[in-house]
Amino acid sequence: MKASYKKHILHFKTPSGTSRGVLKEKETWYIILQDNDQQGIGECGLFRGLSSDDLPEYEEKLQWVCEHIQLGLKTLLAELIMFPSIQFGLEQAFLSVSSKDPFILFPSKFTSKEQPIPINGLIWMGNTSFMLDQIEQRISDGFRCIKLKIGALHFETELAVLKQIRNEYPKEQIELRVDANGAFTFNEVLVKLEQLASLDIHSIEQPIKAGNPKQMQLVCKESALPIALDEELIGVVNETNKQELLQIIQPHYIILKPSLVGGFKGSEEWITLANSMNIDWWVTSALESNVGLNAIAQWTYTLNSRMPQGLGTGSLFTNNFKSPLEVKKGQLTYKRDTPWETNLIKSLCT
């Protein structure tokens, strides 16, 4: 078996705002495997400024992986414990190269019968009119779960946007989730959560910065609003440490981004622990191209979760790859009659 890697820069159609700044492009990497006549591909969704493996030696580690591909997946995953996005790319690539169709990693009714996955509609930060325009578009597109990025604007402005949504759409009609990306301080967070709770918000992701488990424990205990851990999971790779974190904080939900938490294997460890503690969860992509999104979606379908998932980011980019993935009426579908981009794997090998 031979292996190679390729860098790709994804360009946003519209600069997208978060509490960490405005995103204009997204760096990603691909691992391509060749085993006789079989080819496979996996996406290493490095997220600069967020991934725990955003390290100077990242490309050097990819090169090492390609030079040592004969070690096999199990050994390589163990060697890559501090590089979760490369772990995820390798998992995909090994599944891909062993499949009759390199883009069908988890055959199911999602891939064979176009059974859809309910997803949330994502609203990016911006001025009030920009956010309201996005919301109207998502609702007209059939979404029944809306997720808003908050924390970059004045809180009263964001609260006014949420109030306007709630005045028009009750919780029975639209589920509202918010994501603060750690924007609130510990001293102010409970007051803000109480204000949000009055608007029948489903949950809030990462209200305070990650890395303060005792503070987060108090927030979860005292919050008027269910708390979902997101960034808090990043960089926690040992199963014992994962268990300790959940036992200390006792969140209502955890959010699994395979590119950031060690791929399928790392995510499934979190799921097993969460289930044992009656903590619910959902899966979210992390601005991967359609290659990574496809892998995440197919895996997610096999988990049989009934919650809306966070899997609709593929349409954000001007230079994404054509794929069978389609978002329609608030659901993600694998359209069997839509081909993948012609010679996609071959083009990445050159």
Secondary structure by P-SEA (a helix, b strand, c coil): cbbbbbbbbbbbccccccccccccbbbbbbbbbbcccbbbbbbcccccccccccccaaaaaaaaaaaaccccaaaaaaaacccaaaaaaaaaaaaaaaccccccccccccccccbbbbbbbbbbbccaaaaaaaaaaaaaacccbbbbbcccccaaaaaaaaaaaaaacccccbbbbbbccccccccccaaaaaaaaaacccccccccccccaaaaaaaaacccbbbbbcccccccccaaaaaaaaaaacccbbbbcccccccaaaaaaaaaaaaaaccccccccccccaaaaaaaaaaaaaacccccccccccccccccccccccccccccccccccccccaaaaaaac
